[in-house]
Amino acid sequence: MKFGRVDNPGTIDFSLPKDHPDTTNLLSDSKNDENLNVYVGCAKWNKKDLKNFYPKGVGDELTYYAKQFNSVELNATFYNTFGEDQISQWYEKVPEGFKFFPKVNRYISHLKWLNDIEEATDNFYDSIVHFKEKLGTTFLQLRGKFQPKFFDRVANFVEYWPEGVPLAIEFRHTDWFNDPEVAEELYELLEENNVANIITDTAARRDLLHMRLTNNEAFVRYVGANHPTDVSRLDDWADRLKKWNDEGLQKIHFFVHQNKERKSPQLAAHFIKQLNSVLQTDLNIPEMPEGMQKDLF
């Protein structure tokens, strides 16, 4: 992922901002007796991108990946709408409890700009439904130029989306959060429809760290800068998620990218260790080929 890339990440203040004041209230109001639900993964599983992650002789990459991680952010669905046969093949290759988090197809989000997309949305849903119980939260990523003047399109999409199918949305235009009137209208729409407000953490776009949850799900897309600060940034996220869990958060969906996907698996493994420590969870810690984990940077 090249979004938000900078040439000198060491000069960036990566401190996480304070929470939006309504996040604590929302978590307190939505707290229930469900167990903490934590999914951490990468954005893809193919060997070309996750270099040196797979031991020699590994056959099927997804089968191996799913033994190490409990989820994947499925960007493949952004580029193609897959038939039942392909979805079923992926479904069969992963164990019980594994989740796919598919990205809404770009025809809907980027080519049509959420305009007249009912048929395309139906087709997309008819594809991902074959993940069955292994379907995680589906997420919609909007263009950086998708401004609040298109609010009605967002509302139409959210209201058209199938009820009971978890949805999250990533807004990349800063006016969605910087204009108080727009922001409140947006948060109200998302809360009323139980849609997660994705938090994107990348070097050049600190303005997207709105820290405003709109349901009991923290869906975080973390983009490392291929720099030693990646580690401390992840440690800060573990601490913030611990705070939110203390306040009532029960769903953590966290996906690790890098500008160059060299060490996303190692960073994700480090993050899982931190979560296990602060949250007292027992997530599987992915295995790394000998020597890799000691050399994050």
Secondary structure, 3 states (H helix, E strand, C coil): CCCCCCCCHHHCCCCCCCCCHHHHHHHHHHCCCCCCEEEEEECCCCCCCCCCCCCCCCCCHHHHHHHHCCEEEECHHHHCCCCHHHHHHHHHHCCCCCEEEEECCHHHHHHCCCCCCHHHHHHHHHHHHHHHHHECCEEEECCCCCCHHHHHHHHHHHHHCCCCCCEEEECCCCHHHHCHHHHHHHHHHHHHCCCEECEEECCCCHHHCCCCCCCCCEEEEEEECCCCHHHHHHHHHHHHHHHHHHHCCCEEEEEEEECCCCCHHHHHHHHHHHHHHHHCCCCCCCCCCCCCHHHCC
